[in-house]
Amino acid sequence: MHGIEINEFSVLLKHPAKRAGKWLLYCILTGVFAGIGSVTFHYLCHFGHFFFLDYLAGYHPSHPAGDPPLFSHSSHELRPVILWMIPAVGGLLSGLLVYLFCPEAQGHGTDSAIKAYHFKNGLISPRVPLVKTIASFLTLGTGGSGGSEGPICQIGAGLGSLLAQRLGLTRREMRILMAAGMGAGIGSIFRAPLTGALFAAEILYSEPEFEADVIIPTAIASTIAYSLFCSVYGWGSLFRAEDFKFDNILALGPYTVLAGAVTIAAFLFVKIFWGTHDFFQALAIPMWVKPAIGGILTGTLGLFLPQVLGFSYGFIQQGLNGNVSLVLFLLVAFGKILATSFSIGSGGSGGVFGPSVVIGGCIGGAVGLFFHQVAPDIVTSATPFIIVGMAGFFAGSSNVPITAVIVVSEITSSYHLLLPSMLVCSMSYFLCRRWNLYRAQVPNKVASPAHKGDFITDVLEDIKVRDIFNPARTFAVIPEDMSFSQFCKFFRFTDQHYFPVVDREGRLSGIFSINDIRHCLFDDVDLGPLVIVKDIARKDVITTTPSEDINSLLQKFTVRNIDRIPVVKDDDPTQFLGMISRREVIAFYNKSLNDMKVTASKNEPVPF
């Protein structure tokens, strides 16, 4: 006996281990593919900046300390006309490519990846990663203002989805691998693996909710992709900054002002970005021409403020080094809002996460410099405000307060500013709930088509029979010794279809329905005097109790495809209390689910 039990235990043990091993392999493969995608895209962006901006236009963009240029600067002098035209050429080529081969690759890729998760069960066309890579290279490499996270989100998500399709995985598993690829792309290209895992789980919803299913797979994939990326391009954070410490409670006042400032800036960015997007969408011109117009506008702005071209991460590094003035911070912040709206809002291919970091850093730098001049004893340096401003702006504009706190700590290697970052991120998130850069976000899981049906069991298990059952409603019970002829006379005066049968002590002993005796009612043979109710009633009565959940009750309805079930006492299965119908249960469930959806769809901020 003991040998059999041990053997059965061993068999059971193998199943979860086998499943865990299978998923570990899936996540590692997703991380490898996303890492290769990040390495390739990063190289292309550096090549584009060197060839188009440096070699052809003579503009030498600066780089963050953790991401030095892959190509040496040329000795060419600035050529303003070429610098003006290059973004337009890139936009035109990008627009043509997307228009001809893959229209879903236009715009900022994170929104497309979110939409694929919620509305397409993680299914992304195999063409998307390739087209998105080239289209984003043409937009961003030629000076278009945008971030690398949008393209790499869609590239990584597409590779994860492609892997799931080739493996023949279920829809749920495809969504998980798609999200894992998305997070792995972010974690690698920003050198922030924890951020990648949290970002993929939090960016899907506008309310403070995480997609728990994707956190662990994304963490594994992000670790692999990050390690692969850093093995090629070097380890360390994207930016270099002094590890500042928060040690003055009075500084919370200026940080509160910073929260208000990034809220205003986030409002402007969202309104201008989507206003520009909607304007270009309404233009009655070919789709592929629109990014070219956006490129011309970006190039024009770049002639006067070249810091807004490309990623602009190098400008933030200059700010962290203390080499930027207050006025220039404000000019670049507003210029970056316009340039990103022109480049990406017109249909160009790029992301808005990177610009959010830059804009937030500029707002933080301006506020920090102001308070450093007004109260130098409280604000001894503006640099911490740049770091916290990045986090606050991203939290407010993207509805990801937890990810925002972590990402800035990872990309700057500064972990002693978590306290002011939490304050600013929480405030900006709360104040910016009505505005969002990601239209594809849904409020929560209840509102997500991806989770349609997931909540049926959860909702039904929370509802008990007592919540629906009406004990005041009367039902006729039939004595088991009643003759069939007597029942036929009784039946003429009732519209009841199910008849509980009781013995002489009133205990439930059986049940029958009108369908069980329909053939006897119209039979030419008179069975009335010969047959009693006990003879036609079912003895194996399916019953329920007031404390039973509705999920279990619905399963009982389907056993014999019956419409009503007797309700009996919890402690005595023979004490008949009444009947409950399938229609009542379904109506109550639909009402409960609708109430949940109405509550979830409200736009009012969730109180903290």
N, C-alpha and C positions, 0 to 999 in steps of 0.2 A: 504493500500500500504506500509506504513512504517513498519507495522508488518511483512509483507512478506519479506521486505528487511533485517530486523534485523534477521529473522529466517534463511535466506539464508546466511547471514554473519556468523551466529553462526555455521552453517554446515561447511562452508569453514574453519572456525577457528579450528574446531575439527580435521581436517585431518592432518595439520602440527603438531599439538600437539600430536596426536596419533602416527605419524611417529617418532617424537622426543622421545616419551616415549618408543617406541619399540626399537629404536637404543640405548637408554640409558641402557635398560635392556640387550641388546646384549653385549655392551661394559663392563658392570659390570660383566656379566657371564664370558666373555673372561678374564677380569682381575683376577677374582677369580680362574679360571682354571690355568692361567699362574702363579699366586702367589703360588698356591699349587705345581705346577711343580717346581718353584724356591726353595721353602722350602724343598721339597724332594731332589732335586739335590744337594743343598747346604749341606744338612745333609750327603748325600752319599759321597760327596767329602771329608768332614772332617773325616768321618769314614775311608775312604780309606787311607788318609794321616796318620791317627793314626795307623791303623792296619798294613798296608803294609810298610810304611816308618819308623814309630816310633817303633811299637811293634816288627815287624819281622826284619827290617834292622837296627834298633838302630839309625836312623837319625831323628833328631828333627827339622823339618822345622819351621822357624819363621813365625809369622802372623802379618798382619797390625793391628794397634791399634783399628780400628773400627770393626775388625772381629776376636775376640779372639778364640782360639781353643775350640771346643765343648767337647773334651776329654782331660783328664790330660795326660801329657807326661809320658812315661814309664821310668824306670831306666835302660833300656838295653843299652849296649855299642854298638858302631858302628860295623856292620858286613859288610865289603866291598863287599864280594862275593854276599851276598843276595841283597845288594843295587844295584849291577851291574845287577843281573838277574831279579829283580822284574819288571822293566819297560818292559822287553822282555816278561815276562809271561803275564802282563797286555795287551800288544800289541797283543799277540797271541790269548788270550781269546776274546778280542774286535774284532779282525779280523774274528775269527770263528763265532761269534754272528752275525756280520753284513753280512758276506758271506751267512750264512744259512737262515737268516730271513728278512733282509732288506738292500740290497746293497746301497740304496740311503742315508743311515745313516752314511756312511764313510766320512772322511775328515772334514773340518771345516764347521759347520752347517749353518753359515750365508750365504755362497755362495749358498747352496742348497735352503735356504728360498727365496733368491733373484730370483733364477732360477724358483722356483715355482710361484712366483708372476708374472713374465714376460711371462713365456712360458707354464704354466699349469693352468692359471686362479685361482691361489691360492689353487689348489687341492693338498693335501698332504695325503699320505696313513695313515690310523689310526694306523698302526704299528710303524710309525716313532717316535712319542714321547716316546713310551715305550722302543724301541730298542736303540734309541739315548741316553736315560737316562742311561741305563745299560752299553752300549758300552763306553760312555764318562767317566762314573765312573771307568770302568776298565782301560782306558787309563790314565786319569788324576789322579785317586786315587792311582795308582801304581808309580807315579813319572813322568809320561809323561809330557813334556813341552807343555803347551797350556793354553787357557783361558776358563773360564766357559761361556763366552758370546755366543760363537758359538753353543754349545749344547743347551743352554737355548733359543737362538733364534729359533732354529729348533723345540725344544720342545714346546715353546709358540706358534710358528707359526702353528705347527701341531694341537695343541689343539684348536686354533682359527678356523682353517680350518675344523676340525672335528665338532665343534659346528655349523658352517655354513652349513655343509653337512646335519647334523641332522635336521636343521631348514628348509632345502630346499630353501636356499637363492640363488639369482642370482649369476652369475660369478663375476660381479663387487663387490657385497656385500661380496662374499667369499674372494676376494682379500683383501678387507678392513679389515675384521675380522682376516685374516691370518696375515696381517701386524700389526694389533693391538696386537695380541698375541706375535709377535716377539718383538715389542717395550716394551710391558709390562714385558716380561721376562728380558730384559736388564735393564729396570728401577728398577725392584725389586732386582735382584741379585747384582747390583752395587749400590743400595741405591741412585739412581739418576733418579727420575721419569721424569723430564723435558728432560733429555738426551734420555730416552727411546722413548719419543714422537718424538723428532727431528731425532734420529737415524733411526727409521723406515721410516721416510719420505725422508731422504737424502741419505741413503746408497744404494737406488735402482738405482741411476744414477751416472755416472762418471763426468758429467758436473754439474755446480752449479744450480741444479734444485731440487725442492721439490715435493713430491706427496701430494698435498694439501688435497686430499680426506681422507687421513689416519691420519692427525695430530690430529684432535679433538677426533675421536674414540680412537686413541692410547693414547692420554693424559688421557682420562677417565680410560681406562683399566690399564695404567701404574700407575695411582694414587691408584687404588684398589689393584693391585698386590704389589706395594711398601708398602702400609699400612699393608697388610696381612703379608708380609715377615718381616717387622720391628717389628710387634706385637709379632712375634715368636723369632726373634734373636736380638732385640734391635734396638733402633733408633740412628741416627747419620750417619756420613759419613764413607766411607771405610777406608780412611787414616786420620791421625791426623797430622796437620802441623800448624805452627804459621801463623797468618793472615798477611802475608807480604804486604807492600804497595810499589807501584812503585812511586818514587819521585825524580828520577835523570835522566834527559834526556840523559846524557852521557852513561847510561847503555844500550841505544838502540843499540850502537855499538856492545857490546858483544852479545846481543840478536840476532843481524843480523848474527853474526858468528855462533850462535847456530842454526839458520835456515839453514845455509849451512851444518852444521854438521849432523843435523837430515835428511837432504835431501840425503846425501851420505849414511847414515845408512839405510834409507828407500829403497834406490836403491839396496843396498846389500841384505837386507832382502827379497825383492820381487824376485830378481834374484835367490838367493840361495834357497828360499822356493819353487818357481815354477820349478826351475831346478831340485831340489830333487824330487818333485812330478812327473815330467815328466820322470825322470830316473826310479823311482819305477814303474810307469805305464808301461814302456817299458820292464821291467824285465819279462822274460818268466817263471815265477813261480806262484804257486797258490796265489790268492789275499789275502787269510787269513794269509799267511806266511809273507807278506811284513811288516805289522805293528810290527811283532815280531823282524824283522831285524832292523827296526827303533828304537825299544825299546832297543835292545842291544847297538846300537850306542849311544843312549841317556844315558843309564846306564854307558857306558864307560866314556862319558864326565862328568857325574855326580860324578864319583870317584875322579876326579881332581877338579871339580868345582860344588859342590853339590847345590850351590845357584840357579842353572838353573833348578833344578828339580821342578815339580809341577807348581804352579802359580807364585811363586817368588815375591808375593806382600809383604811378610815380609821383603825381602831385600830392597825394595823401602822404606818401613817404616824406616829401619835402616839408609838409606841415608837421609831421611827427618829429622831424629834425629841427623845427623851429625856424624855418626859412620862408614863411608865408605871412603876409599881412592880413589884417582883419577885412579890409575892403576886397582884396583878391579872393579871400575865402568866400565872401558873399557873391561876388561876380561869378566864380566858378560854380557855386551851388546852383544859382539860377540858370547859368548857361548850360550846365549839365542836364537840368530838367528839360530845357528846350531842345538841346541836341539829341537826347535820348528819345524824346517824343517825335522828333523829325525822323530819326534813323529807324527806330523800331515801330513807332506808331504808324508810319507810312506803309509798313509791310515788310521792312527789312528783317533780316534774321539775326537775332541776338537776344540777350537777357536783360532783365531789369533788376536783378539782385545786385550785381556789381555796381551799377549806377546808384542804387540805394545806399550802398556802403560809402561811396564817394560823396554823395550829397549830404548824408548824415555826418560824415567826418568834417566836411566844410562848415556845416551849421555849428557843429560842436566846437571847431576851431575858432569861429567868429565869436561865439558866446564865451569861450574860455579866454580869448584875448581881451575881450571887453571887461570881464570880471578881474582879470589879472591886472589891468590898468586901474580899475576902480578900487579893488580890495586885494592887493598883492599878498597880504598876510594870510588871507583865507584861500585864495586861488594862487598858488605859487607858480603854476605852470599851466599853459593851455593844452598841453599834450593829452592829459587824461580826458579832457572834454572831447577831443577828437575821437578817442577810442569809444567813449560812452555814447557820443553822438551817432557813430556808426550803428551801434546796437539799437539805440532808441528809434532811429529812423526806420531801420529794417523791421523792427517789431511793429511799429505803427502802420507802415505801408503794406505789410504782407501778412499781418495777423499771426505772427510766429514769435511770441514773447520769449519762450524758453530757448528756442533755437538761436534767437538773436543774442541772448546773454552768452551762450556758449561759443558762437561763431567768432565773435570779436576777441574773446579770450584766446581762442585757438589761432586765429590768423595774426595776432600780435604777440602771442606768448606772454600776455600780461594777465595774471590771474588774481591780482590784488584789487581790481576795480569791480568785483562782482557786486558789491553792495550798492554803489551808485548806479551800476548798470541795471540791477533789478528794479531800482526805483524808477529810473527813466523809462525802461522798457515797459514796465507795468502801467505807468501813467500814459505813455504814448499809445500803447495798445488799447487802453480803455477809452481814450479820447478819440481814437481814429477808427472806431468800430464801424462807422458808416461808410468809410472809404477804403478801397482795397485795390491793389494792383492786379490781383488774380481773380478774374471773373468766373473762372471754372470752379472755384472753391464752393463747396456746399456747406450749410451751417454745421451739420453733424451727421452721424451715421444713419439716423432715422431718415434724413432727407437724401441720402445717397442711393441711387439706383443699384449701386454695386452691392448694397446690403439689403436689397429688397427680399423679403422672406426670412432674413436672419432673425428678425425680431418676433416672428410669429410664435415660436416656441416660448421665447422669453416672456412675451406679453401674456400668452395663454397660461403659463405656469404661475403668473402672478394673480390670475383671476380664479376665484374659487366658485364652486357651485352655489354656495350660499349668497354670492354677490348677484346672481341672476335668478335663482329659484324663488318663486312666490308661493309660500306655504298656504296663503289664504285662498288660492284658486282650488276649487273643488273638482275632484275626479271620481267617477262612479267606480266602485270595486264590486266584483262579481263573486258571490259565494260559490265555492267549488262544487257544491251539490245541486246547484240550479240546473234544471233541465234545459236542453237546447231549445225546446219550443218556448219555454218561458223567456229565455234570452232573446229569441226572435221578436217576441212581443215588446220587450224592453227596448230593443234596438230601434224600433220605429220612432221612439221619442228622444233620441240622443244623436248628437253629431260627433260623438267621441269615436276615435278610430282604434285606440289601444285600450285593452281592458285588463287591469291587474286582477288576479284571482286570489282570494283569501280563504283560509280554512275556518272552522267553526270558532276558533279563538281569535280570529281577525288577523292572523299572521299571513304574510305574503307567501304564497306557495306556487304561483305560476303566472303566466301572462299570455295573451294572444291578441292578434290584430284582426281587423276586419278582412284583411287580405288572406289570413289563414283559413277563414271559414266562408269566403265568398262563394266557392263552388257548392257548398252545402246549402246556402241560403236559397239558391235557385234550382236545387236538385228536385226532381220529380218524386224521389223517395222521401217519405216523411220520417226523419230521424229524431224528431222532437222528443217522443216518449222514451226512446231507447238510449239516448246519449245525454250525459251531463257535462257541464263545463269543464270539470276536472279532466275529462277524457280528451279534450281538444287543446288544453292549455300547455304551453311549454313549461317544463320543470326547471330547465337551466336558465333562470332569469338573469339577465344582465342588468345590474343596478349601479347606482352611484350614491355618494353620500355628500352632505353639505360641505365637508372639508376637502373634498377631492378637487384637484385643479382641472381646469377646462381642457388643457392639452390631453390629459388622460381620458377625459370624457369624450372628446372628439374621436379618439381612437376607438372607443367602444361603439360609437355610432357607426363606424365603418365596418365593424366586424360582420354584422348581418345586414348592413345598409338599412338601418331602422331610423325612424324619425323622432321617437320619444323613448325615454328611459325612466323607469321608476326611481324615485329618490327615497332612500331609507335612512334610518338613524345610523350615526357613526358607530354606536356600540351595540346595535341590534339590527342585523340585515333583514329581519322579518317584519320590522315595523315600518309600514308604508306611510310616507309623508306627502307624496304627490308625484307629479310627472314634470320632466323638463324636456324641451324640444330642441332639435338641432337648429331650427330657425332662430330661436331665442339666443342660443350660444353664438351663432355667427353674427347676428345683429349686434350683440353686445361687444363682441370682439372688434367689429368694423368701427363701431363708435369709439372704442378705446383707442384704436390705432389712429383714427382720424384726429382725435383730441391731441394725441402725441405729436402728430405731424403739424397741426395748427400751432401748437406751442413751440415746436422746433423751428418753424418758418418765420416766426416773429423777428423783426429786425431790432427790437430793443436789446441793448447790451445785457449780457448775463451779469447779474449783480455779484460783486465780489464779497 
